[in-house]
Every structure is written in structure tokens, then in C-alpha cells.
Amino acid sequence: MDSFFTLAVLSYLLLVMYVANQADTGGAPGKPIALILMQSLIALIVLFAPYMLLAIYATAQPNEAGLPPIDPGAGILVAAMAVVAAILGYQALHSPAFQAVLTRRMPGYQAESLVHQTAVLLCLMMLTFNALQFVSIGGLGGVAESIESAGIEVRSVLFECTLWVVAALLGVGFAIRRTLDQTLDRLGLRPPTLDDVVVGMAAGFGLFLLGIVFQVVWAALAPQMMQEQTVAAEAMSALINNLPLALLVAACAALGEEIIMRGALQPVFGVWLTSIFFVSLHSQYLFTPIMLLIFAVSIGLAYLRQRYSTTTAIVAHFAYNAIPFLLVGIGGAA
């Protein structure tokens, strides 16, 4: 049932993107239907607030389901975040003044484009949902338990990667507003050149060294805090227990995340907002100092997208993800 519900929600979100693309080209079903669907996204964001408040109340009482208690302060903050996100989404659709602000702040944003307006709504929804889910399952400890119980399945990894790629293709209007060549150009994708591979691998290694330095400094300054706040990340790493799985996870994360983030979103939202959204996707690091590292990594990948291509960023992201597992494998073999 959960899988069916998830698939239904994802299908609906993709439908909204498809209809928005069709409306931008003047095709059926047209702008009025697109606006109705977009309004439904705002309504969904609004519903996150009462859901969060009810969850706080429910988990504060004795419950047979054994639901993890929710920090009331964090829950109220998420509820407020949902209300603010809904207001911003509504303004993005209906306020010329706010649309002008978005146009000034985001380099590629077109206020009259329903596709760009939909992108704003979906990003607001995802930011709010990620925060809601994080708080609902009990914070970092809950994330760790969820990872340990669910495990890491190959089909789940492939599905998530495919979902990001499909969302990126649909978002930029593949087969609706753009041909394949135009889509690849818009996403910054090209067959990897020698420069893409060399620069990407070097950048990935440099970002990996940055991560090492960051963690060494953090461990020196606050070892107890580091141990407490890396529990979810360590749970995920423990489940990736063989090199083929590690390389698959590294490749899928690099491919899916870079195509949607650096390929589809960055040209519209710019480097900083895209990087904030990128950080929010990594729930195992939410509300920890490592968020700063992930943000810095995102800025580095964004530069590669601007200077070279999304392909270069994919190579760098893959290297950044894979190097720790390759070093462990080499050390184990030795």
C-alpha cells in the first residue's frame, strides 16, 4: 500500500510538470488546468502544518504503534515552515511584485513561465517535506534506525536515480518543448571528454580532501558532538558493505543528483539556492555541521557545471562518493 501511494504521488507530481510544459507551449490541456494543478501543490504544502502538529500531539501520548517522540520545538518550526512555504508559493503564482523579486534574484528565472513557477512550488514542497520527514521519524537517531531497518536495495537505488533523471528531462520539456539535442544542451550533458574525466576526478579528490580536513577539525573541536551527529551517516556507510554496491550507489547518486541539480535547476535558480536544496536532500546530515561541508561540495560542483559541463560535475561527484570506499577496499586487500 505504501509503495502504491508513493507511486501515485510521484506520478501526480510528474503530471503537474508535464501539464505546465504543455501550457507553456500553448498545448492542451492549457493554462487554466495547469494553474489548478499548481494550486493543489500549494494546498498540499499547507496540509503539512496541521499534520505536523497532530503528529506532535499523537506521539506525546502513549501509543501502541511505538511511534518515536517528536521534539515539539522542531515540530512547530516545521509547521511554521510549511505555512511560510505555502505563502511563498502562492506569491510566486499570483504576485507580480514577488515574481519581479524572483526574476532579479534568480538568473534564469522567467516569471511568466508556468514550468519555472512549478519548479518553485516543487522545491518548496520538497524542502518542507524533507524537514517534516526528518522530524517525524525522530531526527538523526530515527534516520539511522530507518536506514538500518530498510537497508539499501539495488532496485531502490536505481529507482531513485531514474526518478531524478525523468524529473529533469520532463522539467526541461524533453519531447514537449525541446528535442533530444536541445535537452542535452540545456542540461549541460555531453559524452565525457578527457578534460571532463581528468578535471572531474581531480575535483572529486580535492573535495574529498576538503571533507577529511573538515572532519578532522570537527573531531578535534567537538568529538562527542561528532560521534552523536554522524550516527545516521555511519549507519548508511555500514550497509554499503561491498565494492560493487558502493560503486553503484556512488554512480547513481552522482548521475541522478547532478542531472536534476546542476543540469535542470542551477541554470534557473542559480548556485546558492540550488545548493541549499542539494543540502536538504541529504537527510543523514540535516542539522549537523556537515551541512556546511555538503554546501561547500555543492558550490564546487556548481562551478564545474558553469566552467565545464554537467558531465564534469557527475564525474567529480562520483569520485567524491567512491574514493572512501575504494580506499577501504585497497586497505582491506592489503
C-alpha positions as CSV (number, residue, x, y, z in Angstrom):
1,M,0.0,0.0,0.0
2,D,2.8,2.4,0.9
3,S,4.5,1.7,-2.4
4,F,1.3,2.3,-4.3
5,F,0.7,5.6,-2.5
6,T,4.3,6.7,-3.1
7,L,4.0,5.9,-6.8
8,A,0.6,7.7,-7.1
9,V,2.1,10.9,-5.5
10,L,5.2,10.8,-7.7
11,S,3.0,10.2,-10.8
12,Y,0.9,13.2,-9.9
13,L,3.9,15.5,-9.4
14,L,5.2,14.4,-12.8
15,L,1.8,15.1,-14.3
16,V,1.9,18.6,-13.0
17,M,5.3,19.1,-14.6
18,Y,4.0,17.7,-17.9
19,V,0.9,19.9,-17.9
20,A,3.0,23.0,-17.1
21,N,5.3,22.3,-20.0
22,Q,2.3,21.8,-22.3
23,A,0.7,25.0,-21.2
24,D,3.9,27.0,-21.8
25,T,3.8,25.8,-25.4
26,G,0.1,26.6,-25.8
27,G,-0.9,22.9,-25.9
28,A,-3.7,21.0,-24.3
29,P,-4.9,20.9,-21.5
30,G,-3.9,24.5,-21.2
31,K,-3.1,27.2,-18.7
32,P,-6.3,27.0,-16.5
33,I,-5.8,23.3,-15.8
34,A,-2.1,23.8,-15.1
35,L,-2.9,26.6,-12.6
36,I,-5.4,24.3,-10.9
37,L,-2.8,21.6,-10.5
38,M,-0.3,24.1,-9.3
39,Q,-2.7,25.4,-6.7
40,S,-3.1,21.8,-5.5
41,L,0.6,21.7,-4.7
42,I,0.2,24.8,-2.5
43,A,-2.7,23.1,-0.7
44,L,-0.6,20.1,-0.1
45,I,2.2,22.2,1.4
46,V,-0.4,23.9,3.7
47,L,-1.5,20.4,4.9
48,F,2.0,19.7,6.2
49,A,1.4,22.1,9.0
50,P,-1.6,20.5,10.7
51,Y,-0.2,17.1,10.0
52,M,3.0,18.0,11.9
53,L,1.0,19.5,14.8
54,L,-1.2,16.4,15.0
55,A,1.9,14.2,14.9
56,I,3.4,16.1,17.9
57,Y,0.2,15.5,19.9
58,A,-0.1,11.9,18.9
59,T,3.5,11.0,19.8
60,A,3.3,12.8,23.1
61,Q,0.6,10.3,24.2
62,P,1.2,6.6,24.9
63,N,0.8,4.9,21.6
64,E,0.7,1.2,20.7
65,A,2.5,1.7,17.4
66,G,5.6,2.8,19.3
67,L,6.0,6.0,17.3
68,P,9.2,7.9,18.1
69,P,8.5,11.1,20.2
70,I,8.7,14.3,18.2
71,D,10.6,17.3,19.6
72,P,7.8,19.9,20.0
73,G,10.0,22.8,19.2
74,A,11.3,21.2,16.0
75,G,7.8,20.1,15.0
76,I,6.3,23.6,15.5
77,L,9.2,25.0,13.5
78,V,8.4,22.6,10.6
79,A,4.7,23.6,10.8
80,A,5.7,27.2,10.5
81,M,8.0,26.4,7.7
82,A,5.1,24.8,5.8
83,V,2.9,27.9,6.2
84,V,5.7,30.2,5.0
85,A,6.5,27.9,2.1
86,A,2.8,27.9,1.1
87,I,2.7,31.7,1.2
88,L,5.8,32.0,-0.9
89,G,4.4,29.5,-3.4
90,Y,1.1,31.5,-3.6
91,Q,3.1,34.7,-4.1
92,A,5.1,33.1,-6.9
93,L,1.9,32.3,-8.8
94,H,-0.1,35.5,-8.1
95,S,2.1,38.4,-7.0
96,P,3.8,40.4,-9.8
97,A,5.9,42.1,-7.2
98,F,7.2,38.8,-5.8
99,Q,7.7,37.5,-9.3
100,A,9.9,40.5,-10.0
101,V,11.9,39.7,-6.9
102,L,12.4,36.1,-8.1
103,T,13.5,37.3,-11.5
104,R,16.1,39.6,-10.0
105,R,17.4,37.0,-7.6
106,M,17.5,34.0,-9.9
107,P,19.5,34.4,-13.1
108,G,17.5,32.2,-15.4
109,Y,14.0,32.5,-13.9
110,Q,11.2,33.6,-16.1
111,A,8.2,34.8,-14.1
112,E,5.7,34.2,-16.9
113,S,6.8,30.5,-17.3
114,L,4.5,28.0,-15.7
115,V,7.3,25.5,-15.8
116,H,9.5,27.8,-13.7
117,Q,6.6,28.5,-11.3
118,T,6.0,24.8,-10.9
119,A,9.7,24.3,-10.2
120,V,9.5,26.9,-7.4
121,L,6.5,25.1,-5.9
122,L,8.1,21.6,-6.1
123,C,11.3,22.8,-4.5
124,L,9.3,24.5,-1.6
125,M,7.3,21.3,-1.2
126,M,10.4,19.1,-1.2
127,L,12.2,21.3,1.3
128,T,9.3,21.3,3.7
129,F,8.6,17.5,3.2
130,N,12.3,16.6,3.9
131,A,12.2,18.6,7.1
132,L,8.8,17.1,8.1
133,Q,10.0,13.6,7.5
134,F,13.3,14.2,9.4
135,V,11.5,15.5,12.5
136,S,8.7,12.9,12.2
137,I,11.0,9.9,12.4
138,G,12.9,11.2,15.4
139,G,15.8,13.2,14.0
140,L,19.2,11.7,13.3
141,G,18.6,8.7,15.5
142,G,15.4,8.0,13.7
143,V,17.1,8.4,10.3
144,A,19.8,5.9,11.5
145,E,17.1,3.4,12.6
146,S,15.2,3.8,9.4
147,I,18.3,3.2,7.3
148,E,19.3,0.1,9.3
149,S,15.8,-1.4,9.1
150,A,15.1,-0.6,5.4
151,G,18.7,-1.4,4.2
152,I,20.0,-0.4,0.8
153,E,18.4,-2.3,-2.1
154,V,19.8,-2.1,-5.6
155,R,16.3,-1.6,-7.1
156,S,15.7,1.4,-4.7
157,V,19.0,3.0,-5.7
158,L,18.2,2.6,-9.4
159,F,14.6,3.8,-8.9
160,E,15.7,7.0,-7.2
161,C,18.3,7.7,-9.8
162,T,15.8,7.1,-12.6
163,L,13.2,9.3,-10.9
164,W,15.6,12.3,-10.7
165,V,16.6,11.8,-14.4
166,V,13.0,11.6,-15.5
167,A,12.1,14.6,-13.5
168,A,15.0,16.6,-15.1
169,L,14.0,15.5,-18.6
170,L,10.4,16.3,-18.0
171,G,11.2,19.6,-16.3
172,V,13.2,21.0,-19.2
173,G,10.5,19.8,-21.7
174,F,12.1,16.9,-23.4
175,A,9.8,15.8,-26.3
176,I,7.5,18.6,-25.5
177,R,9.4,21.9,-25.9
178,R,12.8,20.5,-26.8
179,T,14.4,17.9,-29.0
180,L,16.9,15.4,-27.6
181,D,19.9,17.5,-28.7
182,Q,18.3,20.7,-27.2
183,T,17.5,18.8,-24.0
184,L,21.1,17.6,-23.6
185,D,22.4,21.1,-24.3
186,R,20.0,22.6,-21.7
187,L,21.1,20.1,-19.1
188,G,24.8,20.6,-19.9
189,L,25.3,16.9,-20.7
190,R,27.7,15.6,-23.3
191,P,29.8,12.5,-23.9
192,P,32.6,12.6,-21.4
193,T,35.8,14.1,-22.8
194,L,39.3,13.6,-21.5
195,D,39.1,17.0,-19.8
196,D,35.8,16.0,-18.2
197,V,37.3,12.9,-16.7
198,V,40.6,14.4,-15.6
199,V,39.2,17.6,-14.2
200,G,36.2,15.8,-12.6
201,M,38.4,13.2,-10.9
202,A,40.8,15.9,-9.7
203,A,38.0,18.0,-8.4
204,G,36.4,15.0,-6.7
205,F,39.6,14.1,-5.0
206,G,40.0,17.7,-3.9
207,L,36.5,17.8,-2.4
208,F,37.3,14.5,-0.7
209,L,40.4,16.1,0.9
210,L,38.3,19.1,2.0
211,G,35.9,16.6,3.7
212,I,38.8,15.0,5.5
213,V,40.1,18.3,6.8
214,F,36.6,19.4,7.9
215,Q,36.0,16.2,9.8
216,V,39.5,16.3,11.5
217,V,38.8,19.8,12.6
218,W,35.3,19.0,13.8
219,A,36.6,15.9,15.7
220,A,39.3,18.0,17.4
221,L,36.9,20.7,18.5
222,A,33.8,18.6,19.4
223,P,34.5,14.8,19.4
224,Q,31.4,13.9,21.4
225,M,29.1,16.0,19.1
226,M,30.7,14.4,16.0
227,Q,30.0,11.0,17.4
228,E,26.4,11.8,18.1
229,Q,25.7,13.6,14.9
230,T,27.2,11.2,12.4
231,V,25.2,8.2,13.6
232,A,22.9,8.2,10.5
233,A,25.8,8.6,8.0
234,E,27.6,5.8,9.7
235,A,24.5,3.6,9.5
236,M,24.3,4.2,5.8
237,S,28.1,3.5,5.3
238,A,27.8,0.3,7.2
239,L,25.2,-1.1,4.9
240,I,27.3,-0.4,1.8
241,N,29.5,-3.5,2.6
242,N,30.9,-4.4,-0.8
243,L,32.7,-2.5,-3.6
244,P,30.2,-3.2,-6.4
245,L,27.3,-1.9,-4.3
246,A,29.5,1.1,-3.3
247,L,30.3,2.0,-6.9
248,L,26.6,1.6,-7.9
249,V,25.4,3.9,-5.1
250,A,28.2,6.4,-6.0
251,A,27.3,6.3,-9.7
252,C,23.6,6.6,-9.2
253,A,23.8,9.4,-6.7
254,A,26.2,11.3,-9.0
255,L,24.1,10.8,-12.1
256,G,20.7,11.5,-10.7
257,E,21.5,14.3,-8.4
258,E,23.8,16.2,-10.8
259,I,21.3,16.0,-13.7
260,I,18.5,17.3,-11.6
261,M,20.5,19.8,-9.6
262,R,23.3,21.1,-11.8
263,G,21.6,20.3,-15.1
264,A,18.0,21.2,-14.6
265,L,17.8,23.6,-11.6
266,Q,21.0,25.5,-11.4
267,P,20.5,27.5,-14.7
268,V,17.2,28.7,-13.3
269,F,17.7,29.0,-9.5
270,G,21.4,29.8,-9.5
271,V,24.2,28.3,-7.5
272,W,23.2,29.3,-3.9
273,L,19.6,28.3,-3.9
274,T,20.3,25.1,-5.8
275,S,23.0,24.2,-3.2
276,I,20.5,24.8,-0.3
277,F,18.1,22.4,-2.0
278,F,21.0,19.9,-2.5
279,V,21.9,20.0,1.2
280,S,18.3,19.4,2.2
281,L,18.2,16.1,0.2
282,H,20.9,14.6,2.5
283,S,18.8,13.8,5.5
284,Q,21.6,11.9,7.2
285,Y,23.4,15.2,7.7
286,L,20.5,17.6,8.4
287,F,21.0,20.0,11.3
288,T,24.6,19.0,11.7
289,P,27.8,20.9,10.9
290,I,28.4,18.5,8.0
291,M,25.7,20.5,6.2
292,L,28.3,23.2,5.7
293,L,30.6,20.7,4.1
294,I,27.9,19.4,1.8
295,F,27.1,23.0,0.9
296,A,30.7,23.6,0.0
297,V,30.8,20.5,-2.1
298,S,27.7,21.7,-3.9
299,I,29.4,25.0,-4.6
300,G,32.4,23.2,-6.1
301,L,30.2,21.0,-8.3
302,A,28.2,24.1,-9.4
303,Y,31.5,25.7,-10.5
304,L,32.3,22.7,-12.6
305,R,28.9,22.9,-14.2
306,Q,29.5,26.6,-15.1
307,R,33.1,26.2,-16.2
308,Y,32.9,22.8,-18.0
309,S,29.7,20.8,-18.1
310,T,27.2,18.8,-16.0
311,T,29.2,15.7,-17.2
312,T,32.3,17.0,-15.4
313,A,30.2,17.6,-12.2
314,I,28.9,14.0,-12.5
315,V,32.4,12.6,-12.7
316,A,33.5,14.8,-9.7
317,H,30.5,13.7,-7.6
318,F,31.1,10.1,-8.4
319,A,34.8,10.4,-7.4
320,Y,33.9,12.2,-4.2
321,N,31.4,9.4,-3.3
322,A,33.6,6.5,-4.4
323,I,37.0,7.4,-3.1
324,P,36.3,6.5,0.5
325,F,35.1,3.0,-0.5
326,L,38.0,2.5,-2.9
327,L,40.5,3.4,-0.1
328,V,38.7,1.0,2.3
329,G,38.8,-1.8,-0.4
330,I,42.5,-1.2,-1.1
331,G,43.3,-1.2,2.7
332,G,41.3,-4.4,3.1
333,A,43.1,-6.1,0.3
334,A,46.5,-5.0,1.7
